[in-house]
Amino acid sequence: MTAAEMKELVLQKGLKVAAKDVDIVTTGTMGAMCSSGAVVNVGHSDPPMKMEKAWINDVEVCHPGAAVDLYIGATIMDAKRPFLYGGGHVIEDLVRGRRWS
């Protein structure tokens, strides 16, 4: 049941009935939230190297400590293009198979 359907049910049958009859209500947003993101494993290089900071398409990504893992926060912004490009765009580019730098 969606949040809108739950609201309608509460209006029609009351809160007690709705709470008794409904187990799950789904909600969603139309944009990235602060906890949204993706973990990317970039693989080992030859020769091996250690990452301390990393960027994908000029968007800084977090290096959580594993040797070749990066976390792309969906709400992080490109310092050069704030509000125009950011982590959510990087994730979309990766999913779509677009080239990244």
N, C-alpha and C positions, 0 to 999 in steps of 0.2 A: 504494500500500500504506500502510495506517495504521501508526502506531507499535506498536499492539497486535499487528497481523498480523506485523510485522517481528520482534517479540520471539518470537512463536510459531514463525516460520520458523527463527530462530536456534536455538531449543531443539530443533526437530525435525531440522534438517539441518546445523547448525553455522554458525559465523560466516563461514568462508571461502566456503561455498556461497551464503549469504545476501548477502554483500558482492559476489560475482560476478554474481548473478542479479538484484539489485534496484538500480534506478537512482534512484528517488525514494521517500522516506518522508515522509508528511504528518503534521504535528502541529498541535495547536491548543490554545487555552485557552478557558475559559468566561467570561473577563472581559477588560476593556480592559487593555492593557499600556502601559508608559511611553512607547513610541514610537507608539502608536495615536493617530489624530486625523484631522481633516478641514480642508481649506483651503476657505474660503468667500470668494467675491468678492461684495461688497455693492453694487457699482456706484457711480458718481459722484453726488454730491448737487448740487442746484442751489439756492442758490449753492454753489460748490466749498468744501470745508473739508478740513483736514488732521487725520487721526486720530493721537493719541499713545498713548492707552489706550482699550480697548474692553471691554465686557461684553455678553454675551447671556444673558438670564434670570438676571442677577446672578452669572454665572460669568465671571471674567476670561478674555479670549482674547488671544492674542499677535498683535501687529501686526508682521509680519516685514519691513516696509519698503516693500512695494509699495503704491501709493496706496490701493487699495480691497480689499486681501486681508487676511483674518484667518485665523489658525490656531487651531483649537479642540483643545486637548489633551484626550484622552479621560479622563485620570486626574486632571485638575485638579478641585478641589472648590469648591463654593459656600461662601464665607466665612461666610454666615449659616446654612447648612444642611449643615455638613460630614458626610460619609458618607451623606447622604440625597439629594443632588442634585449633579451635576457635569457635566464636559465630555461624558462618554458619554451622559448624559441629554439634553444640548443637541443633540448630533448626532442622537440618535433622534428628538427633537422636530422637528428640521428635516427629516429624511427622511420622517417621517409627515405633514408639512405643518401641524404645530401652530403656532399663533401664537407669536412670540417678541418679547421686549422689549429 
